[in-house]
Amino acid sequence: MHPPPLAPIGQRQVHLDFHTSEHLENIADAFSKEGFQAALKIGNIDSINLFAKCHHSWSYYPTDIGRMHPNLNFDLLGAQLEACSRNRD
């Protein structure tokens, strides 16, 4: 028995990466779900890789295991995921 085939990977992919020092303030304060969605549509992006944690060890979502970035005031990863899921045609 063979496993089911994988879904094809998109042609327009983005590797969205965060390496944000704790010395930077107001992380993602200007984030807009609508703006994020618009940018993905303008770029004709059909695949995106979002980061939950960076090499500085900061998480971009609330967590009890790690530590959320000290200058991030909301669940950025969750907001990005929600924007992506609502951006499907």
C-alpha positions in Angstrom: 0.0 0.0 0.0 1.4 3.4 -1.0 0.8 6.6 1.0 -1.4 9.2 -0.7 0.4 11.7 -2.9 1.5 15.0 -1.4 -0.3 18.2 -2.4 1.8 20.1 -5.0 3.9 22.9 -3.6 3.0 26.3 -4.9 4.8 28.2 -7.6 5.1 31.4 -5.6 6.5 30.7 -2.2 7.5 33.0 0.6 9.8 32.0 3.5 8.8 34.6 6.1 11.5 34.7 8.7 11.9 36.5 12.0 15.1 37.1 13.9 14.0 39.9 16.1 16.2 41.1 19.0 14.7 41.8 22.4 16.2 45.3 22.1 13.7 46.2 19.3 10.5 47.7 20.5 6.9 47.6 19.3 7.2 44.3 17.4 4.5 44.0 14.8 2.4 46.9 16.3 1.5 48.0 12.7 0.5 44.4 11.6 -2.8 44.4 9.8 -4.5 41.2 8.7 -6.0 43.0 5.8 -2.6 44.4 4.7 -1.0 41.0 5.1 -3.7 39.4 3.0 -3.4 42.2 0.3 0.4 41.7 0.1 0.0 38.0 -0.4 -2.6 38.6 -3.1 -0.5 41.2 -4.8 2.5 38.9 -4.8 0.3 36.0 -6.1 1.7 33.9 -3.2 0.3 30.4 -2.9 2.6 29.0 -0.3 4.0 30.6 2.8 6.3 29.3 5.6 5.6 31.2 8.9 7.8 31.1 11.9 6.7 30.4 15.5 10.1 30.9 17.1 13.3 32.6 16.1 17.0 31.9 16.7 16.9 34.4 19.5 14.6 31.9 21.3 11.6 34.2 21.2 8.1 32.8 20.3 5.7 34.8 18.3 2.7 33.4 20.0 1.6 33.0 23.7 3.3 29.9 25.2 3.8 28.2 28.5 6.8 26.3 27.3 9.0 29.0 25.8 8.9 32.8 26.1 7.0 35.1 23.9 9.0 38.0 22.5 9.0 40.6 25.3 8.0 43.5 22.9 5.3 41.6 21.1 1.8 42.4 22.5 -0.4 39.8 20.7 -0.3 36.4 19.0 1.4 37.3 15.7 1.6 33.8 14.5 -2.1 33.2 15.1 -3.0 36.5 13.3 -0.9 35.5 10.3 -2.5 32.0 10.2 -5.9 33.5 10.5 -5.2 35.9 7.7 -3.8 33.1 5.5 -6.8 30.8 6.1 -9.3 33.6 5.3 -7.3 34.5 2.2 -8.1 31.3 0.3 -10.2 31.6 -2.8 
